[in-house]
């Protein structure tokens, strides 16, 4: 049976902490490196619902994409929800490990899984990592559809390929415009809009797009934008990460079980439709 330190070493071979952004908080949050690990649960958010699922399943390790303490803390007291998560994990003997922007920049990483989920064949990174001589790592991905399709049809394909959320998928652009080359970025992606425009793609799939960047992008170019829930664009990576850990465990002879959390931890819980007709 592997120790926690063994499993973390394997995870960090695929998602080295040095690939994380300087502002990020990745790595082991809690857990004894000498404890044995039999079951690993993968989830997007380190929230109480995920911790409850980990306890119900008997997990020894939870791997999340989002950090618990992104901006640091001076206390893990159980007087707040984050402190309660830490206390619950420790009492249950469950470790927590985070792979965030280091998983975003990996090859394959978060955006590779998103591209696959929406039906794209990946051709390369959107923003290449200059430290990667192979040119495969970096932020976001660019991919191609097997055949061009109208934006409306591609948006429906994106919605079908991602886990359902209350907010659904928003679209900016001519619904009849043919879409062939597409950029994607799992999670918040409007900081990459300049690179997207320079790439010459027909559409961009990401999350958390803000009004002004979208308005400027669509006014300046015919670029189509598809905005899905943040949680939904990152969730496809969980299965890929669990599969890769399973491959490593089999190679090393570890009797390790993995599971992907299906708890919808997107914070938006309802959607109220409004009568709307797009202007010509």
Steps between C-alpha positions, in 0.01 A plus 500: 500500500652839403558773752354846450849630421529241220169602341582870527835438329324334207242779475773763505688324222201568277415841652825647636438784749760711313253528211250683722456876480685701765172603668369145521486263799553139393621182667415318820261693726458242777593137556778286646753402231547162673130405488397227254275586207248257353233728353535837327207732424539770232284816516504860382428673833622426855158564654310320773279303257810350341653420840175329601513292181861407574404378847201305369718321244791445739753709308847551642589788268300774327661670200332827405566746222415809702709596804342516845712796613592689185584823683648343811371504854609548860247256645337166422251528788169325437318830546494545121405264216860455382618419850218251538613330180853465639375368835267251332778371275749458782252329731411257219864436411453637147773697325438792261724578203454783247602507132384836359688710245770234483227270364381779269846523341567125482492284188246353519325736737171670578448661160586176317214330683267791420593488131430128488167544677375749240613295200829659395823353365778687678767664283700681772497741793335840477782667696810275480722460804842640395675251731357200311728405208231270358252786478213294648453660839340836568178684568185398315486290185412542133310226322306418187157353441477197270273705275388864512165561669281800575568679828154406628570131440847521655361677807249217539789251469691684773195497727454127443868422559524672838327413827169680540484812716222744585653780293546291185706645215502859370586586139619819330510514121309427180323165560542408132873571484704191399732381776810292425799607716434553869701615801411374848606584853373316804390744772516880482625591154444860404863585584589298188269683261787688335679173426173350376448786256860476376461125441232558236260235635130513426380450858617492860362275774573597860334628819446820700510735203431860602284753319763749382757251366222312318356821356841614378589161353176463308508861374858471374474155336243241389626274782225289657509450877352215702491552875427199722505458877848512653447167681371332183801596286743351753307189601603292191862508621412292806441183300823552307701555819341197668574287194864611492546425870345159439754432225785598731359287783478195274857555380621518860290209619285709734147372586361853467136594433401835348165672469378826344258703709167563329387754760410821315688765697432784258375779731215605267199287588208635294425674171198720431444535124395840363301569180765595247528543124841577354516819298569455126 
